[in-house]
């Protein structure tokens, strides 16, 4: 999730665990600080654009390493707060803040390597967009009310935490509803073949009303959108080439192997100006995506270094038109997505 959400979650968890044992502003402050610590790994340069992407949310988001780091961080906070007698409680608070950070991240589609050092599998439920005001605002409101003090301060913080948690649960339920419609559509169209289709269902920006569905096939992928307010029983999909033949020429390149695994197979390979470009299909929508990388040049499959590239021309996005489409489509209006 975004930094504001993680800081708000950390502050809310810190206040909930510490209670009245310390000043609310202290637990909110240190909870917010610890809530953003795991994301400092974004400043590490691994020397390769693909490594920088796939090593984000790795060790710093692993539940084992965060658990082992929590006693030392808690001891330092207890000393800084002048409360050495509360070191054990600070330990519990710090641990709770640190582990809830990657658990929340795992609800997005990016990929969070929770199980390191035992497994580097990138977990991603994909039921929350990386920025969702309906998740963050209850946390901010609860923290704001708690910081104002009063006998109900802790109760307001708890209410904010409860509402944000319920919203996460709602996102999973909504995701399953859309997934069922998508699979029913494919089953009606493709019959038994649809059972083996690989489907990604993830929310569009800032909401859990409008969902994007990507279906991967051997020779193509399909993209469709479904609002929970749609009245039609089935979905409409648009098909695009996935560059399977081009992928076969570069599949042994380490960066390609890494991205194929990290994206769970939701990627395409295309040629642009003599360069072979691998695009992560999970984040964005046609034709704009957050992560694309030049992995080779035509006739030079060993191109190095791998470099990020802006494929599809993000500069050409009409933001106003895109937001208008997002709003109308979320409300159930049948409207073709901007291309």
CORWO-V761725 format. One record per residue. N is the residue number from 1. RES is the residue in one small letter. SS is DSSP state (H for helix, E for strand, - for the rest). OMEGA is omega as a letter, one per 20 degrees, with the letter a starting at -180 (999 if undefined). D_CENTER is the distance of its C-alpha to the mean C-alpha in Angstrom with 1 decimal. Layout:
N,RES,SS,OMEGA,D_CENTER / N,RES,SS,OMEGA,D_CENTER
This chain:
1,x,-,a,5.9 / 2,x,-,a,8.8 / 3,x,H,a,12.0 / 4,x,H,r,14.0 / 5,x,H,a,12.1 / 6,x,H,r,12.2 / 7,x,H,r,15.9 / 8,x,H,r,16.7 / 9,x,H,r,15.5 / 10,x,H,r,17.3 / 11,x,H,a,20.4 / 12,x,H,r,20.5 / 13,x,H,r,20.3 / 14,x,H,r,22.9 / 15,x,H,a,25.2 / 16,x,H,a,25.0 / 17,x,H,a,25.9 / 18,x,H,r,28.6 / 19,x,H,a,30.1 / 20,x,H,a,33.5 / 21,x,H,r,34.1 / 22,x,-,r,33.2 / 23,x,-,a,32.9 / 24,x,H,a,29.8 / 25,x,H,r,29.1 / 26,x,H,a,29.1 / 27,x,H,r,26.6 / 28,x,H,a,24.3 / 29,x,H,a,24.8 / 30,x,H,r,24.2 / 31,x,H,r,21.4 / 32,x,H,r,19.6 / 33,x,H,a,20.6 / 34,x,H,r,19.4 / 35,x,H,r,16.0 / 36,x,H,a,15.3 / 37,x,H,a,17.1 / 38,x,H,a,14.4 / 39,x,H,r,12.8 / 40,x,H,r,16.3 / 41,x,H,r,15.7 / 42,x,H,a,14.3 / 43,x,H,r,18.1 / 44,x,-,r,19.2 / 45,x,-,r,20.6 / 46,x,-,r,20.9 / 47,x,-,a,23.2 / 48,x,-,a,21.3 / 49,x,H,r,18.5 / 50,x,H,r,16.9 / 51,x,H,r,17.4 / 52,x,H,r,15.9 / 53,x,H,a,12.6 / 54,x,H,r,12.8 / 55,x,-,r,14.3 / 56,x,-,a,11.6 / 57,x,-,r,10.3 / 58,x,-,a,13.5 / 59,x,H,a,16.7 / 60,x,H,r,15.6 / 61,x,H,a,13.0 / 62,x,-,a,15.6 / 63,x,H,r,17.2 / 64,x,H,a,20.6 / 65,x,H,r,20.6 / 66,x,H,r,19.3 / 67,x,H,a,22.0 / 68,x,H,a,24.6 / 69,x,H,a,23.8 / 70,x,H,a,24.0 / 71,x,H,a,27.9 / 72,x,H,r,28.6 / 73,x,H,r,26.2 / 74,x,H,r,27.7 / 75,x,H,r,31.1 / 76,x,H,r,30.6 / 77,x,H,r,29.3 / 78,x,H,r,32.2 / 79,x,H,a,34.6 / 80,x,H,a,33.2 / 81,x,-,a,33.3 / 82,x,-,a,36.9 / 83,x,-,a,36.1 / 84,x,H,r,36.8 / 85,x,H,r,38.0 / 86,x,H,a,34.5 / 87,x,H,a,32.9 / 88,x,H,r,32.1 / 89,x,H,r,30.5 / 90,x,H,r,28.4 / 91,x,H,r,27.4 / 92,x,H,a,26.1 / 93,x,H,a,24.3 / 94,x,H,r,22.7 / 95,x,H,a,21.7 / 96,x,H,r,20.1 / 97,x,H,a,18.2 / 98,x,H,a,17.0 / 99,x,H,r,15.9 / 100,x,H,r,14.1 / 101,x,H,a,11.8 / 102,x,H,r,10.2 / 103,x,H,r,10.7 / 104,x,H,r,8.6 / 105,x,H,a,5.7 / 106,x,-,r,6.6 / 107,x,-,r,6.3 / 108,x,-,a,2.8 / 109,x,-,a,4.1 / 110,x,-,a,4.2 / 111,x,-,a,6.8 / 112,x,E,a,8.3 / 113,x,-,a,12.1 / 114,x,-,a,13.4 / 115,x,-,r,16.8 / 116,x,-,j,18.2 / 117,x,-,a,21.1 / 118,x,-,r,21.8 / 119,x,-,r,19.1 / 120,x,-,r,16.5 / 121,x,-,r,14.7 / 122,x,-,a,10.9 / 123,x,E,r,9.7 / 124,x,-,r,7.0 / 125,x,-,r,8.4 / 126,x,-,r,6.4 / 127,x,-,r,8.5 / 128,x,-,r,6.7 / 129,x,-,a,6.1 / 130,x,-,r,4.9 / 131,x,-,r,8.7 / 132,x,-,a,10.7 / 133,x,H,a,14.3 / 134,x,H,r,15.3 / 135,x,H,a,13.3 / 136,x,H,a,14.3 / 137,x,H,r,17.9 / 138,x,H,r,19.3 / 139,x,H,a,18.4 / 140,x,H,r,20.0 / 141,x,H,r,22.9 / 142,x,H,r,23.5 / 143,x,H,r,23.5 / 144,x,H,r,25.7 / 145,x,H,r,28.2 / 146,x,H,a,28.3 / 147,x,H,r,29.2 / 148,x,-,r,32.0 / 149,x,-,a,33.6 / 150,x,-,a,35.9 / 151,x,-,a,36.4 / 152,x,-,a,33.3 / 153,x,H,a,30.9 / 154,x,H,r,29.3 / 155,x,H,r,29.3 / 156,x,H,r,27.3 / 157,x,H,r,24.7 / 158,x,H,r,24.5 / 159,x,H,r,24.3 / 160,x,H,r,21.3 / 161,x,H,a,19.5 / 162,x,H,a,20.8 / 163,x,H,r,19.7 / 164,x,H,r,16.1 / 165,x,H,r,16.1 / 166,x,H,r,17.9 / 167,x,H,r,15.4 / 168,x,H,r,12.6 / 169,x,H,r,15.4 / 170,x,H,a,16.2 / 171,x,H,r,12.9 / 172,x,H,r,13.6 / 173,x,H,r,17.1 / 174,x,H,r,16.4 / 175,x,H,a,14.2 / 176,x,H,r,17.2 / 177,x,H,r,19.6 / 178,x,H,r,18.2 / 179,x,H,r,18.0 / 180,x,H,r,21.6 / 181,x,H,a,22.7 / 182,x,H,a,21.3 / 183,x,H,r,23.0 / 184,x,H,r,26.1 / 185,x,H,a,26.2 / 186,x,H,r,26.0 / 187,x,H,r,28.5 / 188,x,H,a,31.0 / 189,x,H,a,30.7 / 190,x,H,r,30.5 / 191,x,H,a,32.0 / 192,x,H,a,31.5 / 193,x,H,a,29.6 / 194,x,H,a,26.6 / 195,x,H,a,26.2 / 196,x,H,a,25.0 / 197,x,-,r,22.5 / 198,x,E,a,19.0 / 199,x,E,r,16.8 / 200,x,E,r,13.1 / 201,x,E,a,12.5 / 202,x,E,a,9.5 / 203,x,E,r,10.2 / 204,x,-,a,11.5 / 205,x,-,r,11.2 / 206,x,-,a,12.0 / 207,x,-,r,13.1 / 208,x,-,r,13.4 / 209,x,-,a,16.7 / 210,x,E,a,16.1 / 211,x,E,r,14.2 / 212,x,E,a,14.0 / 213,x,E,r,15.4 / 214,x,E,r,15.9 / 215,x,E,a,18.8 / 216,x,E,r,19.8 / 217,x,-,a,23.5 / 218,x,-,a,25.7 / 219,x,-,a,26.8 / 220,x,E,r,24.3 / 221,x,E,a,21.1 / 222,x,E,r,21.0 / 223,x,E,r,18.8 / 224,x,E,a,19.5 / 225,x,E,a,18.4 / 226,x,E,r,19.3 / 227,x,E,r,19.8 / 228,x,-,r,20.7 / 229,x,-,r,23.8 / 230,x,-,a,25.0 / 231,x,-,a,28.4 / 232,x,-,a,28.7 / 233,x,-,a,28.3 / 234,x,-,a,26.7 / 235,x,-,r,24.3 / 236,x,-,r,25.0 / 237,x,E,r,23.5 / 238,x,E,a,24.1 / 239,x,E,r,24.5 / 240,x,E,r,23.9 / 241,x,E,r,25.1 / 242,x,-,r,22.8 / 243,x,-,a,25.4 / 244,x,H,a,26.2 / 245,x,H,r,29.5 / 246,x,H,r,28.1 / 247,x,H,a,25.5 / 248,x,H,a,28.5 / 249,x,H,a,30.1 / 250,x,H,a,27.3 / 251,x,-,a,25.6 / 252,x,-,r,27.3 / 253,x,-,a,25.9 / 254,x,H,a,23.8 / 255,x,H,r,21.0 / 256,x,H,r,21.0 / 257,x,H,a,21.2 / 258,x,H,a,18.2 / 259,x,H,r,16.0 / 260,x,H,r,17.4 / 261,x,H,a,16.4 / 262,x,H,a,13.0 / 263,x,-,a,12.1 / 264,x,-,r,14.1 / 265,x,-,a,16.6 / 266,x,-,a,14.7 / 267,x,E,r,16.3 / 268,x,E,r,19.6 / 269,x,E,a,22.4 / 270,x,E,r,24.6 / 271,x,E,r,27.5 / 272,x,E,r,27.8 / 273,x,-,r,30.9 / 274,x,-,r,31.7 / 275,x,E,r,28.4 / 276,x,E,a,26.1 / 277,x,E,r,22.5 / 278,x,E,a,19.5 / 279,x,E,r,16.6 / 280,x,E,a,13.1 / 281,x,-,a,13.2 / 282,x,-,a,9.7 / 283,x,-,a,8.6 / 284,x,E,r,11.6 / 285,x,E,a,14.8 / 286,x,-,i,18.3 / 287,x,-,a,19.5 / 288,x,E,a,16.9 / 289,x,E,a,14.0 / 290,x,-,a,12.0 / 291,x,-,r,13.2 / 292,x,E,a,16.7 / 293,x,E,r,19.2 / 294,x,E,a,23.0 / 295,x,E,a,23.8 / 296,x,E,r,27.5 / 297,x,E,r,30.4 / 298,x,-,a,32.7 / 299,x,-,a,35.3 / 300,x,E,a,33.5 / 301,x,-,a,30.8 / 302,x,-,a,30.8 / 303,x,-,r,29.6 / 304,x,-,j,28.3 / 305,x,-,r,26.3 / 306,x,-,a,23.2 / 307,x,E,r,22.2 / 308,x,E,a,19.4 / 309,x,-,r,20.8 / 310,x,-,a,20.2 / 311,x,-,r,21.0 / 312,x,-,r,21.8 / 313,x,-,r,22.7 / 314,x,H,r,19.9 / 315,x,H,a,22.9 / 316,x,H,a,24.3 / 317,x,-,r,21.8 / 318,x,-,a,23.7 / 319,x,H,a,21.3 / 320,x,H,a,23.8 / 321,x,H,r,24.3 / 322,x,H,r,20.6 / 323,x,H,r,20.1 / 324,x,H,r,23.3 / 325,x,H,a,22.2 / 326,x,H,a,19.0 / 327,x,H,a,21.1 / 328,x,H,a,23.9 / 329,x,H,r,21.9 / 330,x,H,a,19.9 / 331,x,-,r,23.4 / 332,x,-,r,24.6 / 333,x,-,r,26.5 / 334,x,-,a,26.8 / 335,x,-,r,26.0 / 336,x,-,r,25.1 / 337,x,-,r,22.0 / 338,x,-,r,22.8 / 339,x,-,999,23.4
